[in-house]
Amino acid sequence: MKAVDKFEYRRGYKFSTYATWWIRQAITRSIADQARTIRIPVHMIETINKLNRISRQMLQEMGT
């Protein structure tokens, strides 16, 4: 719904391109809010996910 409200067709982008980001963000936020027994703030979940992603990337580049 947020994508529909904020979409500006005058900019020349397709709606699907614009809405994809909002859909992904809503799904990620929902998982972050409901995935744990003890709720962790969303900004901390994003930080943890970023650290995990960088750690996996470094491990892949440098090996074990």
A tleap script that builds the chain and sets N, CA, C and O, in Angstrom:
source leaprc.protein.ff14SB
mol = sequence {
  NMET LYS ALA VAL ASP LYS PHE GLU TYR ARG
  ARG GLY TYR LYS PHE SER THR TYR ALA THR
  TRP TRP ILE ARG GLN ALA ILE THR ARG SER
  ILE ALA ASP GLN ALA ARG THR ILE ARG ILE
  PRO VAL HIE MET ILE GLU THR ILE ASN LYS
  LEU ASN ARG ILE SER ARG GLN MET LEU GLN
  GLU MET GLY CTHR
}
set mol.1.N position { 0.824 -1.186 0.000 }
set mol.1.CA position { 0.000 0.000 0.000 }
set mol.1.C position { 0.875 1.259 0.000 }
set mol.1.O position { 0.522 2.266 -0.614 }
set mol.2.N position { 1.996 1.195 0.679 }
set mol.2.CA position { 2.884 2.352 0.742 }
set mol.2.C position { 3.416 2.687 -0.650 }
set mol.2.O position { 3.547 3.858 -1.007 }
set mol.3.N position { 3.719 1.655 -1.429 }
set mol.3.CA position { 4.228 1.882 -2.780 }
set mol.3.C position { 3.179 2.574 -3.643 }
set mol.3.O position { 3.508 3.452 -4.442 }
set mol.4.N position { 1.927 2.183 -3.484 }
set mol.4.CA position { 0.848 2.803 -4.259 }
set mol.4.C position { 0.720 4.275 -3.883 }
set mol.4.O position { 0.558 5.132 -4.752 }
set mol.5.N position { 0.792 4.560 -2.592 }
set mol.5.CA position { 0.643 5.941 -2.128 }
set mol.5.C position { 1.800 6.835 -2.567 }
set mol.5.O position { 1.590 8.009 -2.871 }
set mol.6.N position { 3.002 6.301 -2.604 }
set mol.6.CA position { 4.180 7.123 -2.866 }
set mol.6.C position { 4.636 7.120 -4.329 }
set mol.6.O position { 5.528 7.884 -4.697 }
set mol.7.N position { 4.034 6.268 -5.164 }
set mol.7.CA position { 4.473 6.152 -6.553 }
set mol.7.C position { 4.155 7.427 -7.334 }
set mol.7.O position { 3.047 7.958 -7.264 }
set mol.8.N position { 5.155 7.906 -8.081 }
set mol.8.CA position { 4.982 9.086 -8.930 }
set mol.8.C position { 5.228 8.672 -10.377 }
set mol.8.O position { 6.374 8.505 -10.797 }
set mol.9.N position { 4.152 8.508 -11.132 }
set mol.9.CA position { 4.262 8.030 -12.508 }
set mol.9.C position { 4.975 9.040 -13.413 }
set mol.9.O position { 5.496 8.662 -14.462 }
set mol.10.N position { 5.004 10.305 -13.023 }
set mol.10.CA position { 5.636 11.342 -13.852 }
set mol.10.C position { 7.152 11.163 -13.963 }
set mol.10.O position { 7.777 11.707 -14.873 }
set mol.11.N position { 7.733 10.412 -13.053 }
set mol.11.CA position { 9.188 10.206 -13.097 }
set mol.11.C position { 9.603 9.229 -14.192 }
set mol.11.O position { 10.781 9.156 -14.540 }
set mol.12.N position { 8.650 8.481 -14.737 }
set mol.12.CA position { 8.935 7.609 -15.867 }
set mol.12.C position { 9.343 6.191 -15.521 }
set mol.12.O position { 9.699 5.422 -16.414 }
set mol.13.N position { 9.301 5.825 -14.252 }
set mol.13.CA position { 9.652 4.461 -13.860 }
set mol.13.C position { 8.413 3.581 -13.869 }
set mol.13.O position { 7.294 4.066 -13.703 }
set mol.14.N position { 8.618 2.289 -14.064 }
set mol.14.CA position { 7.505 1.347 -13.975 }
set mol.14.C position { 7.132 1.146 -12.513 }
set mol.14.O position { 7.982 1.211 -11.624 }
set mol.15.N position { 5.860 0.902 -12.282 }
set mol.15.CA position { 5.399 0.700 -10.910 }
set mol.15.C position { 6.046 -0.530 -10.290 }
set mol.15.O position { 6.411 -0.512 -9.114 }
set mol.16.N position { 6.194 -1.601 -11.070 }
set mol.16.CA position { 6.769 -2.837 -10.520 }
set mol.16.C position { 8.197 -2.616 -10.032 }
set mol.16.O position { 8.603 -3.186 -9.020 }
set mol.17.N position { 8.956 -1.794 -10.745 }
set mol.17.CA position { 10.319 -1.484 -10.325 }
set mol.17.C position { 10.310 -0.755 -8.990 }
set mol.17.O position { 11.118 -1.045 -8.107 }
set mol.18.N position { 9.394 0.191 -8.852 }
set mol.18.CA position { 9.302 0.980 -7.629 }
set mol.18.C position { 8.779 0.146 -6.469 }
set mol.18.O position { 9.290 0.240 -5.353 }
set mol.19.N position { 7.768 -0.663 -6.726 }
set mol.19.CA position { 7.106 -1.419 -5.658 }
set mol.19.C position { 7.974 -2.541 -5.112 }
set mol.19.O position { 7.813 -2.925 -3.953 }
set mol.20.N position { 8.885 -3.075 -5.908 }
set mol.20.CA position { 9.717 -4.191 -5.463 }
set mol.20.C position { 10.469 -3.854 -4.184 }
set mol.20.O position { 10.538 -4.677 -3.272 }
set mol.21.N position { 11.035 -2.649 -4.107 }
set mol.21.CA position { 11.775 -2.260 -2.903 }
set mol.21.C position { 10.863 -2.244 -1.688 }
set mol.21.O position { 11.235 -2.750 -0.629 }
set mol.22.N position { 9.671 -1.669 -1.828 }
set mol.22.CA position { 8.741 -1.575 -0.700 }
set mol.22.C position { 8.261 -2.951 -0.254 }
set mol.22.O position { 8.099 -3.192 0.942 }
set mol.23.N position { 8.034 -3.853 -1.202 }
set mol.23.CA position { 7.598 -5.211 -0.863 }
set mol.23.C position { 8.698 -5.938 -0.102 }
set mol.23.O position { 8.436 -6.556 0.930 }
set mol.24.N position { 9.932 -5.867 -0.607 }
set mol.24.CA position { 11.063 -6.514 0.060 }
set mol.24.C position { 11.263 -5.947 1.467 }
set mol.24.O position { 11.530 -6.694 2.408 }
set mol.25.N position { 11.134 -4.633 1.607 }
set mol.25.CA position { 11.306 -3.992 2.902 }
set mol.25.C position { 10.225 -4.444 3.881 }
set mol.25.O position { 10.519 -4.695 5.050 }
set mol.26.N position { 8.984 -4.550 3.423 }
set mol.26.CA position { 7.881 -4.970 4.290 }
set mol.26.C position { 8.054 -6.414 4.747 }
set mol.26.O position { 7.796 -6.729 5.908 }
set mol.27.N position { 8.485 -7.290 3.850 }
set mol.27.CA position { 8.704 -8.695 4.206 }
set mol.27.C position { 9.841 -8.815 5.210 }
set mol.27.O position { 9.719 -9.525 6.209 }
set mol.28.N position { 10.952 -8.122 4.949 }
set mol.28.CA position { 12.097 -8.159 5.864 }
set mol.28.C position { 11.719 -7.627 7.237 }
set mol.28.O position { 12.104 -8.207 8.252 }
set mol.29.N position { 10.970 -6.534 7.280 }
set mol.29.CA position { 10.542 -5.935 8.551 }
set mol.29.C position { 9.621 -6.889 9.314 }
set mol.29.O position { 9.738 -7.021 10.532 }
set mol.30.N position { 8.715 -7.546 8.608 }
set mol.30.CA position { 7.795 -8.480 9.251 }
set mol.30.C position { 8.538 -9.675 9.838 }
set mol.30.O position { 8.248 -10.100 10.956 }
set mol.31.N position { 9.487 -10.213 9.091 }
set mol.31.CA position { 10.289 -11.335 9.591 }
set mol.31.C position { 11.085 -10.903 10.814 }
set mol.31.O position { 11.166 -11.643 11.794 }
set mol.32.N position { 11.669 -9.718 10.765 }
set mol.32.CA position { 12.458 -9.223 11.897 }
set mol.32.C position { 11.597 -9.057 13.143 }
set mol.32.O position { 12.056 -9.322 14.254 }
set mol.33.N position { 10.360 -8.622 12.968 }
set mol.33.CA position { 9.473 -8.396 14.112 }
set mol.33.C position { 8.934 -9.694 14.710 }
set mol.33.O position { 8.655 -9.744 15.908 }
set mol.34.N position { 8.780 -10.748 13.900 }
set mol.34.CA position { 8.083 -11.940 14.363 }
set mol.34.C position { 8.950 -13.189 14.485 }
set mol.34.O position { 8.461 -14.222 14.944 }
set mol.35.N position { 10.195 -13.128 14.096 }
set mol.35.CA position { 11.008 -14.336 14.000 }
set mol.35.C position { 11.582 -14.810 15.333 }
set mol.35.O position { 11.961 -15.975 15.450 }
set mol.36.N position { 11.653 -13.960 16.315 }
set mol.36.CA position { 12.331 -14.314 17.561 }
set mol.36.C position { 11.375 -14.291 18.740 }
set mol.36.O position { 10.382 -13.563 18.742 }
set mol.37.N position { 11.694 -15.103 19.743 }
set mol.37.CA position { 10.902 -15.114 20.971 }
set mol.37.C position { 11.045 -13.788 21.695 }
set mol.37.O position { 10.060 -13.213 22.159 }
set mol.38.N position { 12.272 -13.309 21.790 }
set mol.38.CA position { 12.536 -12.003 22.386 }
set mol.38.C position { 12.777 -11.031 21.242 }
set mol.38.O position { 13.694 -11.217 20.443 }
set mol.39.N position { 11.951 -9.997 21.166 }
set mol.39.CA position { 12.018 -9.059 20.053 }
set mol.39.C position { 13.292 -8.218 20.117 }
set mol.39.O position { 13.633 -7.645 21.152 }
set mol.40.N position { 13.978 -8.163 18.986 }
set mol.40.CA position { 15.155 -7.312 18.831 }
set mol.40.C position { 14.745 -6.166 17.909 }
set mol.40.O position { 14.083 -6.407 16.899 }
set mol.41.N position { 15.118 -4.933 18.228 }
set mol.41.CA position { 14.749 -3.805 17.365 }
set mol.41.C position { 15.230 -4.013 15.928 }
set mol.41.O position { 16.283 -4.603 15.687 }
set mol.42.N position { 14.442 -3.520 14.993 }
set mol.42.CA position { 14.719 -3.742 13.579 }
set mol.42.C position { 16.089 -3.214 13.175 }
set mol.42.O position { 16.782 -3.851 12.382 }
set mol.43.N position { 16.492 -2.064 13.702 }
set mol.43.CA position { 17.801 -1.531 13.307 }
set mol.43.C position { 18.935 -2.446 13.763 }
set mol.43.O position { 19.974 -2.511 13.105 }
set mol.44.N position { 18.753 -3.149 14.872 }
set mol.44.CA position { 19.773 -4.100 15.325 }
set mol.44.C position { 19.777 -5.345 14.443 }
set mol.44.O position { 20.841 -5.884 14.140 }
set mol.45.N position { 18.603 -5.804 14.030 }
set mol.45.CA position { 18.510 -6.946 13.107 }
set mol.45.C position { 19.229 -6.599 11.803 }
set mol.45.O position { 19.967 -7.422 11.260 }
set mol.46.N position { 19.015 -5.382 11.301 }
set mol.46.CA position { 19.681 -4.958 10.067 }
set mol.46.C position { 21.194 -4.936 10.244 }
set mol.46.O position { 21.926 -5.327 9.335 }
set mol.47.N position { 21.671 -4.485 11.400 }
set mol.47.CA position { 23.107 -4.467 11.681 }
set mol.47.C position { 23.661 -5.884 11.748 }
set mol.47.O position { 24.724 -6.161 11.194 }
set mol.48.N position { 22.948 -6.781 12.423 }
set mol.48.CA position { 23.372 -8.185 12.527 }
set mol.48.C position { 23.422 -8.821 11.145 }
set mol.48.O position { 24.383 -9.518 10.819 }
set mol.49.N position { 22.392 -8.587 10.328 }
set mol.49.CA position { 22.365 -9.152 8.976 }
set mol.49.C position { 23.510 -8.613 8.126 }
set mol.49.O position { 24.102 -9.352 7.339 }
set mol.50.N position { 23.820 -7.341 8.280 }
set mol.50.CA position { 24.929 -6.743 7.530 }
set mol.50.C position { 26.258 -7.369 7.939 }
set mol.50.O position { 27.088 -7.682 7.085 }
set mol.51.N position { 26.462 -7.552 9.242 }
set mol.51.CA position { 27.688 -8.196 9.726 }
set mol.51.C position { 27.803 -9.629 9.215 }
set mol.51.O position { 28.879 -10.055 8.795 }
set mol.52.N position { 26.702 -10.371 9.250 }
set mol.52.CA position { 26.710 -11.748 8.747 }
set mol.52.C position { 27.036 -11.795 7.262 }
set mol.52.O position { 27.807 -12.646 6.820 }
set mol.53.N position { 26.449 -10.879 6.487 }
set mol.53.CA position { 26.690 -10.839 5.049 }
set mol.53.C position { 28.156 -10.525 4.753 }
set mol.53.O position { 28.760 -11.162 3.890 }
set mol.54.N position { 28.731 -9.553 5.456 }
set mol.54.CA position { 30.141 -9.190 5.258 }
set mol.54.C position { 31.052 -10.330 5.691 }
set mol.54.O position { 32.057 -10.606 5.036 }
set mol.55.N position { 30.705 -10.993 6.793 }
set mol.55.CA position { 31.495 -12.123 7.278 }
set mol.55.C position { 31.521 -13.256 6.254 }
set mol.55.O position { 32.576 -13.833 5.988 }
set mol.56.N position { 30.354 -13.575 5.678 }
set mol.56.CA position { 30.291 -14.623 4.648 }
set mol.56.C position { 31.101 -14.231 3.419 }
set mol.56.O position { 31.793 -15.061 2.830 }
set mol.57.N position { 31.008 -12.962 3.039 }
set mol.57.CA position { 31.742 -12.483 1.876 }
set mol.57.C position { 33.251 -12.570 2.099 }
set mol.57.O position { 33.984 -13.005 1.212 }
set mol.58.N position { 33.716 -12.160 3.271 }
set mol.58.CA position { 35.147 -12.223 3.578 }
set mol.58.C position { 35.634 -13.667 3.632 }
set mol.58.O position { 36.723 -13.978 3.149 }
set mol.59.N position { 34.830 -14.544 4.217 }
set mol.59.CA position { 35.195 -15.955 4.290 }
set mol.59.C position { 35.322 -16.553 2.895 }
set mol.59.O position { 36.219 -17.354 2.632 }
set mol.60.N position { 34.414 -16.155 2.001 }
set mol.60.CA position { 34.459 -16.659 0.638 }
set mol.60.C position { 35.692 -16.128 -0.104 }
set mol.60.O position { 36.320 -16.862 -0.868 }
set mol.61.N position { 36.033 -14.874 0.117 }
set mol.61.CA position { 37.176 -14.278 -0.579 }
set mol.61.C position { 38.510 -14.772 -0.040 }
set mol.61.O position { 39.435 -15.022 -0.813 }
set mol.62.N position { 38.622 -14.916 1.286 }
set mol.62.CA position { 39.899 -15.250 1.910 }
set mol.62.C position { 40.064 -16.734 2.202 }
set mol.62.O position { 41.179 -17.200 2.438 }
set mol.63.N position { 38.985 -17.465 2.190 }
set mol.63.CA position { 39.055 -18.882 2.526 }
set mol.63.C position { 38.943 -19.088 4.020 }
set mol.63.O position { 38.591 -18.164 4.753 }
set mol.64.N position { 39.239 -20.293 4.479 }
set mol.64.CA position { 39.082 -20.615 5.901 }
set mol.64.C position { 40.211 -20.154 6.749 }
set mol.64.O position { 40.198 -20.365 7.961 }
savepdb mol mol.pdb
quit
